[in-house]
C-alpha cells in the first residue's frame, strides 16, 4: 500500500510539473494567439503586458490573468481609451474551449478605469462590436 501511495504521489507531481512546463513553453505563442483572437472581431485594440495561464487556480477550470490591460478604439478620427485594468482574471470551464460556447465562471478586475462617452451625434465610443 505504501509503495502504491508513493508511486501515485510521484506520478501526480510529475504530471503537474509537466503541465506547468508545457504551459510555460507555449506561453509566448499562446500570448500572440490570444491577442489576435481578441483583436480580430472587435473594432478596438486590446493590448496587455503579460499573461498568466493556470490550470490549478480554479477547480476543473482554466484561469487566465492579464496584467496592464488596455483597450482603445480603432477609430481613424481618434484613439479613445475605453478601459485600463491593472489585473483582469477570467476563469472558465476547461472543456468549454472545445465547444461553441465558452462558460465563464468568474471575471475579476483590479484597479480598473472605464471611459464611456456619447457625443452630440449620439455616437458611442463603447460600440466596438461589428
C-alpha positions in Angstrom: 0.0 0.0 0.0 2.8 2.4 0.8 4.6 1.7 -2.5 1.3 2.4 -4.3 0.8 5.7 -2.5 4.4 6.8 -3.2 4.1 5.8 -6.8 0.8 7.8 -7.1 2.3 10.9 -5.4 5.4 10.8 -7.6 3.1 10.4 -10.7 0.9 13.3 -9.6 3.9 15.6 -9.1 5.4 14.6 -12.4 2.1 15.3 -14.2 1.6 18.7 -12.5 5.2 19.6 -13.3 4.9 18.6 -17.0 1.8 20.6 -17.4 3.4 23.6 -15.8 6.5 23.3 -18.1 4.2 22.8 -21.1 2.3 25.9 -20.4 5.5 27.9 -19.9 6.9 26.8 -23.2 3.7 27.6 -25.1 3.1 30.9 -23.3 4.7 33.2 -25.9 2.8 31.5 -28.8 -0.4 31.4 -26.8 0.0 35.1 -25.9 0.1 36.1 -29.6 -2.8 33.8 -30.3 -4.9 35.4 -27.6 -4.1 39.0 -28.8 -5.0 38.1 -32.4 -8.2 36.3 -31.3 -9.3 39.3 -29.1 -8.4 42.0 -31.7 -9.9 40.4 -34.9 -13.6 40.6 -34.2 -13.6 43.9 -32.3 -13.4 47.5 -33.6 -10.9 48.1 -30.7 -7.4 47.2 -29.9 -6.7 45.0 -26.9 -3.2 45.1 -25.5 -1.6 43.9 -22.3 1.9 43.4 -20.9 1.7 39.9 -19.5 -0.5 36.9 -19.2 -0.5 34.1 -16.7 -2.3 30.8 -17.5 -3.1 28.3 -14.8 -4.9 25.0 -14.6 -4.5 24.9 -10.8 -6.1 28.2 -9.6 -9.6 27.1 -10.5 -11.1 23.6 -9.9 -11.8 21.9 -13.2 -11.2 25.2 -15.0 -8.6 27.4 -16.6 -7.6 30.7 -15.2 -6.1 33.4 -17.5 -4.8 36.6 -15.9 -4.0 39.7 -17.9 -1.7 42.4 -16.4 -1.8 46.1 -17.5 -4.8 45.6 -19.9 -5.6 48.5 -22.2 -8.5 48.7 -24.7 -8.6 51.5 -27.2 -10.8 52.2 -30.2 -9.6 51.6 -33.8 -11.4 54.8 -34.9 -9.5 56.8 -37.5 -10.6 60.1 -36.0 -9.3 59.4 -32.5 -7.9 56.6 -30.5 -10.1 56.8 -27.3 -9.1 54.8 -24.3 -12.1 52.6 -23.4 -10.6 50.9 -20.3 -7.5 50.2 -18.4 -7.2 47.4 -15.9 -4.2 46.6 -13.8 -5.1 42.9 -13.4 -8.0 41.1 -15.1 -8.7 37.4 -14.3 -11.0 35.2 -16.3 -11.9 31.7 -15.1 -13.7 29.4 -17.4 -14.5 25.7 -17.7 -11.7 23.8 -19.4 -13.8 21.6 -21.7 -15.9 24.6 -22.9 -12.9 25.6 -25.1 -13.8 22.8 -27.5 -17.5 23.7 -27.7 -19.2 26.7 -29.4 -20.0 28.5 -26.2 -17.4 29.4 -23.5 -18.7 29.0 -20.0 -17.1 31.8 -17.8 -17.2 31.1 -14.1 -15.7 34.4 -12.9 -14.4 37.7 -14.2 -12.4 39.8 -11.8 -10.8 43.2 -12.4 -8.5 45.1 -10.1 -7.9 48.9 -10.3 -10.0 49.4 -13.5 -10.9 52.6 -15.2 -13.7 52.6 -17.8 -14.4 55.6 -20.1 -17.9 55.6 -21.7 -18.8 58.6 -23.8 -21.5 59.6 -26.2 -21.1 62.7 -28.5 -23.8 65.1 -29.7 -24.5 63.0 -32.7 -25.1 60.0 -30.3 -22.0 58.1 -31.5 -20.8 55.9 -28.6 -17.2 55.1 -28.1 -18.1 51.8 -26.5 -19.8 50.4 -29.5 -16.9 48.1 -30.5 -18.8 45.1 -31.8 -19.2 45.0 -35.6 
